[in-house]
Amino acid sequence: MKRVLIITYYWPPSAGSGVQRWLKMSKYLPDFGWQPVIYTPENPDFNLKDDSLLADVSEHAEILKTKIWEPYRIHRFITGTKPGDSNFGMTKEGENKSLTKRISFWFRGNVFVPDPRITWRNSSISFLKKYIKENPVDAIITTGPPHSMHLIGLGVKKHFPNLKWVADFRDPWSTFDVHNSFLSESGKKKNEAMEREVLENADHLVMTSDTTKGEFPKFDETKLSVITNGFDEADFLQLQSQTSTANSNSNSNSAADFGVTRNSKLETRNPPFRIYHTGLLNMIRNPIPFFEALAELCEESAEFAERLQLELIGNVDQQIIDYLKNHKSLSGNANTTKWMKHDDLLLEYQKASVLLIIVNQSRNAISQLPGKLFECLAMRKPILALCPTDSALATVIKETDAGLAVDFNDKKGLKIAIKKQFEDYKNGHSLVGSADKIDRFSRKRLAERLVKEILEV
């Protein structure tokens, strides 16, 4: 096989959305003649762990690890925050910053640029220089964020100018609203300069949506490819098998099409109308108009109030939990679950009537295509997306006939959409989406595109 070095911060047993893209891509690269060589930290700082993801690591993959020193642990010790409470440099709405927090945020915005993983750059470049001389590779891929991974690739490229380098951007860099909320002006300028150098020196660029390029300064678009995130067919074949076995054991009937298997425990006179959201809900992803729309529908319809069940899985800000807990119309209809392993999450999705997707309420929302979108598509369950109606997310949902996309603040539009999906659910219209249009997002097909359009060229 040819060999491709993939430089990534996120790797199992670390969990979360940042792991999935290159874990799954590398899983299928050997099918097309490429051996993945993964370079990742030996001791990364993460708070979510999912050992089940290790099963997806290709048996052909070579894994390289070196130690990293990170300031996150010191930051948490100084500020008293817990793992997962907030990112280094971010604060909650209305929170007063102590002197120690202001100092730590200054370091984040001026010293640790583009991100705190910059401390791993120099040692990684030295390690990879020696490794590549002794163990040649045919190409390099770096993926960010953290965008300091691209700076490692840049350093390696300078030592091996003939070695082709692909820079993969899962999110914007210098224009990312989340980071610009705490970066100083000098920090922003450093980010912009680093970003330009990577864009100019990488042999090829990969982005996750057609609109993402608008988040970057002008660059040579002839070296750009769009490769979205996707879903792994193997996960859903396994899920189908597990569900079929459970249904067989319970003697319950299931629909012929996967995605509408019925849980026998829910075959009651008035089964719940379950709306599921997974992932982060915080100050820039707080869907108050959506909650208000649900509350008004509960007040207008006793049946809706009786059957509504809102399931929030992931890191949910305490302010949102308190809002729902204290709301007279929603307090009895909402559940929160801290976190769930990926396999368990897919099983939980089977219970959903509607899968809810919410992107950041920021300017960058127009280009965001969350990784969970594609697993939602594969479930063939109705999707309700809170996003700009001209965004990349809204476009994919429309093209695949997979659900509805409504603007964050359009409470009237949200009520209409929720009511329609509730009526569809009662009438048994559970299977949505065009299979042919959804299949193009399978991880194996995306890996094939990566090889044929980029690596082989």
Secondary structure by P-SEA (a helix, b strand, c coil): cbbbbbbcccccccccccccaaaaaaaccccccbbbbbbbbcccccccccccccccccccbbbbbbbbbbaaaaaaaaacccccccccccccccccccaaaaaaaaaaaccccccccccccaaaaaaaaaaaaaccccbbbbbccccaaaaaaaaaaaacccbbbbbbbcccccccccccccccaaaaaaaaaaaaaaaacccbbbbccccccccccccccccbbbbbbbccaaaaaaaaaaaaaaaaaaccccccccccccccccccccccbbbbbbccccccccaaaaaaaaaaaaaacaaaaacbbbbbcccccaaaaaaaaacccccccbbbbccccaaaaaaaaccccbbbbbcccccccccccccaaaaaaaaccbbbbbcccccaaaaaaaaaccbbbbcccaaaaaaaaaaaaaaaaaacccccccccccccccaaaaaaaaaaacccc
